[in-house]
Amino acid sequence: MCKRLKNKVAVITAAGRGIGKGIALKLSQEGANVIIVDLDVETAKTVSEEIEKSGVKSLFVKADVSNAGEVREMVDYTMREFGRIDILVNNAGINKPAFILDVTEEIWDLTMKVNLKSIFLCSKAVIPFMMEQKNGKIINISSISGKKGGTWLSPYCTSKFGVIGFTQSIARELAPFGINVNAVCPGIVFTPLWDDLAKVFSKKLHLPPEKVKEYYIDRIPLKRPAEVEDVANLVAFLCSDEASYITGQAINADGGEVM
């Protein structure tokens, strides 16, 4: 099999589980050396060790990607070890559903910090090296909630709309340097994070927890949730030379839920 990302160096945030882990595994299968960034050292180490079995290099780094100092240390460490960064996947994110009057200032600030500020900080830290190389790929994980408002999701939607605006802005700024910047907008993906959300939505929708997933699947034209691999496959394509003419886009992976 032709490995589209052979010898590339990819940094992926929140890659210890869920969508981030799926992206890390997919990019390594395509030949990339992968840096697993996560606050949970044990999960990051486990993913990194799994990747190394496939014959590429992998490192794991503990970092709070909403902290500028820790982001700089993570990027400096990567540059010392590999000498370059070809791909950045900004995947870190949280969701704290609440009716607008129940959204506290703390929930709002934390959502913006993790979902939006982290993308700004990681991108800003990596961009100078990509500019020097005259190439690079930045993929920001947004959501279909970055394209439409959602009940009980005002902080989350605001942050994810922001991700798309940031993506379009820096895509224009970085195009002269050969850097492609795109966003991926997943729909429903039943990761461990979603299991926690289902409990919240169960109370709000007055449905048993086991019926919540059915409720959301029924709204999808393809009548199934996204698999982690569906998102990872799209990210891998956007990281490859095959997507060299695509920049500033926010591409849905949602089974047709948003058209």
Secondary structure as UniProt FT lines:
FT   TURN            4..7
FT   STRAND          9..13
FT   HELIX           18..29
FT   TURN            30..31
FT   STRAND          33..38
FT   HELIX           41..52
FT   TURN            53..55
FT   STRAND          58..62
FT   TURN            65..66
FT   HELIX           68..82
FT   STRAND          87..90
FT   HELIX           100..102
FT   HELIX           105..112
FT   HELIX           113..117
FT   HELIX           118..133
FT   STRAND          136..141
FT   HELIX           144..146
FT   TURN            151..152
FT   HELIX           154..174
FT   HELIX           175..177
FT   STRAND          179..186
FT   HELIX           192..205
FT   HELIX           209..217
FT   TURN            218..219
FT   TURN            221..222
FT   HELIX           228..239
FT   HELIX           241..243
FT   TURN            244..245
FT   STRAND          250..253
FT   TURN            255..256
//
